[in-house]
Amino acid sequence: MGVWPVKTRSSFVVGILSWTCMLCTANAQATVSIEKMAFQVVDAFEPGASVSGELRIPDSKRDRLPAVLILHSSPEFDGRGAFYAEALNQAGIATVEIDYLRGRGIPATPRHNLPHAYETLQYLAGHPRIDPKRIGIMGFSWGGIISVLTSSDELTRQYTGGALRFAAHVGLYPLCWVHRAVLAGTSKNFEPTIYQKVTGRPVHILDGDKDDYDDPDSCERLVAELPVEVRANFSVTIYPGATFAWDSRFSRTYRDIDVNKGTGGMAHVVAEPEIAARSRELVVKYFGKHLGAE
C-alpha cells in the first residue's frame, strides 16, 4: 500500500533475477487467448469510474472455464498479479487483473472499490467462456481487503442482489486489523453486521509474521473473533519470516500511514522468491480445488 519506495541497486537486481527464475516454469504453459475488456462502473462513488483489463482464457476443451479476478494494490500493476495469473492459466483457470484505481491512488475507504469488483463479477458471469458459478477473487493488500470483504453476504446482496457471488476468496496480506476493527464496531466505513453472515464460500488469508502493517497473529485472531457460524468458512496461512508483500519483485523500504495498524511508520519489504513460489502454489491449488479446475 506504500508509495515512494527507497530501493538499492543490489536488492533490485537480486529481485529481478529471482523473479526471472520463478517465471521460467510459468512461461511453459498452455496457449492463452487474450481479450481486452473495459466498461463503465455504474454504481461507482466517483463520476466516470471505469474498469479495464486483459481477460486471459487458457486453451481448453471445456465450453466454460473457472476464472479468477485479480485485484492489485497501490499504485498499479507491478507484476505480482501476472506472477499468479500465469500459474492459474497453466492450471486451466481464466484470469483478469483489472485496472480499478486508474492511477488515482488509494481512496478513502475500500467501499469505493466494491462496485468495481462486483461489476467485474457480473461482466465475467455474462461471458460465454466463463462459468458464472466458478468465479473466484484474489488480491494484494488493498485488493486483498476487498477480496475478503466480498465474502460478506450483506455486501454481496447489496451489489448483486444475491444472484451472483464469488465462489472462492484469497486475500494476500489484507491488513487483518482493518477487518478486526469492523468486527469490534470501531470501523468508520463498515458496520459489524457485514461479517455476521457470509456467502458460505471459502476464504483463505495469507500473511507473514514480519508484516509491518499488522501484528504477527492478527489474521489468526481475526478468524477466532468471527461468529462461530461464519468462522468455518475462513482459513489462514502464515509464512514465518515473511514481510508484507514477500512476492514483490524487489526489496524496498518506504513510509506509509497505514503501517503499524494505521498509526504510520516505515514498511520493510523483503522479496522472498522461495516463499513467493510456495504462496503461488497454494493459491493455484486452492482455486483448483474450490473452482473445479482441470
N, C-alpha and C positions, 0 to 999 in steps of 0.2 A: 504494500500500500504506500510505500515511501516514494519520495522523489529526490532528485539531485543526488544520486549515489556518488560516493567517493571511491574510485577504482584504482587499483595498482596495475602496472603492466603485467607483472607476473601472474596475478590472480586471473586476469583477463585471458592470457594465453593458455594457462592451465585449464580454465573453464571451457574455452573453445575446443581444445584438443580432446577434453573429456567428453564433451557433447558430440564431437565428431565420431568418437568410438561408440557411444551409446546409440547413435543413429544408424550405424552400419547395418545392424540386423533389421531395423525397421524399414530400411530402404529396399530390402529384398522381399517385397510384398506383392500381393496380387494387384492386377490392374485396377485403377480407381478412376472413375469419371468425376469430373468437377463441374458443378453448376453454380453460377453466380446467383445469389439471392439478395433481394432488397425490398423493404416495404416500410411504410409509414406506421408508426406506433399510434394506434387510435386512442388508447386510454392513458396516454402519457401525461405527466405533470407539466412538462415544458412544451411549448409550441414547436412544431417542426421536428419532433423526435423521430428518428428512423433507426432501422437495423439493417446491416448488410453483412455478407459473409460468403464463404465458399462451402457449398454442400458437397462433401466427398462421399461418393457411393461406390463401394467396392464391387468388383465383378462377382456375380452370384447367380445361381440357377433359381434362387427364390424370387418370387414376384415382389414380395415386400420384405424389407430388412429392418432390423432394430436400428436405432440411431441414438446418438448422444449429443446433447447441446453442451458446448464448452464455453464457459464464461471467464474471460481474462480478468486480471486485476489492473490497477493503475500503473502506468497511464494508458497502455495499449498493448497490442500483440508484442510478445517478447520471446517467442519460441517455445515456451512451456506447453502451450496448447497443442502446437504442432507435434511436439515430442510424444504426447499421449495419443493424439489423433492418428498418427501413422501406425502405432501398435494396435489401436482399436480397429482401424481399417483392415489390417492384416488378419484380424480375428473375425472379419465378416460383419463389422458394425459400421454403419454410416456415421459421419460426424459433421458438425458445423460449429466453428468458432466464430461467434458474431462480434462485430464491432458495435458496441452499445453505449460506450462512453463518448464516442465521437470526438475524442481529443479534449473533452471538457473537464476531465479530471473527475474525482470522486464527488458525488452530490451530497447533500446534507443528510440523507437517510437512504438506506437500501430500498425503502418503499418506492423510491423514484424509479428504480430499475426493475421492479417486479413486473410491470407491464411488458417490458422488453422480453423477459424470459417467458412469460405465459403466452404472449402473442407469437413468439417463435415456436412454442409447443403447438399452437394452433396451425401455424404455417406448415410445420413438418407433418402434422397429422393429416393434412389435406394433400400431401404429396403422394403421387401414385406409386412410388417405390418404397415408401416408408410405412411400417406397421404402426398405426396410431396408438396401439396398446403397449408398444415396446419402445418408448422414448425415454431415455434417461437424461440426467443433468449432472454436470460436474463443474467445479470452478475453483479458482485460486484466490485466497484472501477475500477481497470484496466479492468476487464471483463465488467463492466458497460460502460466504454468508448467505447469498441469495439461493444457492443450491440447497442449503439446509432449510431456509425459510419456506421454500416451495413445497416442503413436506407437510406444511400446515393445511389441515382440511378447511379451516376458516378462510385462509388466503386463496386457496385453490377454488373454492366455491365463489369467492368474490370476483375472481378474474376469468373463470371458465364456466361458472355455473355448476361445477362438479361434473360436467360432461367429459372433460379431459383431465388427466393428471399424469404427472411424471411417474414412470414405472420403477425408477431407482435413482438414488441421490448419492453423490460423493462430494464432500467438502474438504479441500486441502487447506490446512491451517486457516480455518474460518473464524478466527477470533472468538473462541468459545465464551469469553467473558461478555460479549455482546448478547449472546443468546441467554446466558445466565441472568443478565440484567432484565431481560424480558420476563423470565420465569419469576424473578424476585419482585416484579412490578415497579422497577426503577427506570425502565426504558422510556425515553421521551418519544419514541416512534411507534411502539407496538404495545398492545395490551397483553397481559399474561394468557388470555384466552386463546391466542394463536397456537399455543403448544398444549392446550388441554385435549385436543383431538387432532390426529394426523390422518393422512390419506391411507395409511396402512401399508405403504410401500417402503422398502428398506432404505435406511440412511446410514452411510458409513463416513466417519470423520477420520482424517489423517492429520497428525501433527507431530512436532518434535519437542522433546523436553528442554530444548535450549531456545525456544521461541521467545524473543524479547517482547513480543506483543502481549504475552499471556503468562499465567502461572503454569508450571510443568504438568500439573494434574488437572487443569481447568476443564479440558474436554471430557475427561472421565467423570469429573464432578458434575458437569452438565447432564450427562446421561443419568447419573444417580439421582439428580434432582427432578428429573422429568416425572410426570404422573406414572404410576405403575402400569396402567393400561397402554401408555404410549412408549414406555421405555424399551419394550421388547423389539421395537422397530429400529432401534439405534444400536450401532456398534462403533468401536474406536480402535484405531491402531496408533500407537505412539512409538516413534523411532528414537531410541536413546542416542543422545549426542547430536541430533539433527536440529538445526536452527530453522527459523522461519524461511520459507522458500528454498529449501535444500535442493530442489530440482531446477534452480536457476542455471544459466549458462556460465556465470562467473560470480565470484565472491565480491561483496561490497559492504560498505558501512555508510549509513545516512541517518539524518534526523527526521523524526516523524511524530506528529502529535498523537497518533494512536498507539504508540509504544507504551508499555507498562500499564496496560488496561486503560488507555485513554488519557494518561497523565503526561505523556510525552517523554521523549528521550532519544537515545541512539539505538538504532537497529543494526544488528550484525547478521549478515547473510553469508553462509559458507556453502559454496556449491559442493555437493556430495554426489558424485556420479554413481557410486555403488548403491546408496540409499535411493537415489532417483530411479535407478533401474528396478529396484525392489518395489517402489511405490507404483511405478508404471505397470509392473507385472500384476500387482494386487488389483489395480484399477481394471485392467483388462479381464482378469478372471472374475472379478466382482460383477461387472456388467455382462460378461459372457454367461454367468450363472443366472442373473436376475432378468436379463433381456432375452434369454434363449437364443444366443448367437450360435453360429455354426461351429 
